[in-house]
């Protein structure tokens, strides 16, 4: 998971540089949003509770981030981590 988020962040920056000024490239890094078919409800609840905000993402929150990125014409090469602070916990 950590590696995939780092790869997404790097790909976002690289593509933004390569495709500017015609195309803006941004990413959204969601945290726990939907339960995996391999997770029980309890495991999914524990994963969400383990984030800094003790919540996961929701599809609605991801859509809000997407709408912002679409509307902000000066934003490119950025990634919004909509993950309840989960990405910060790997660095501590």
Helices and strands as residue ranges (DSSP letters): H 2-19, E 27-30, H 41-49, H 59-71, E 79-82, H 86-89
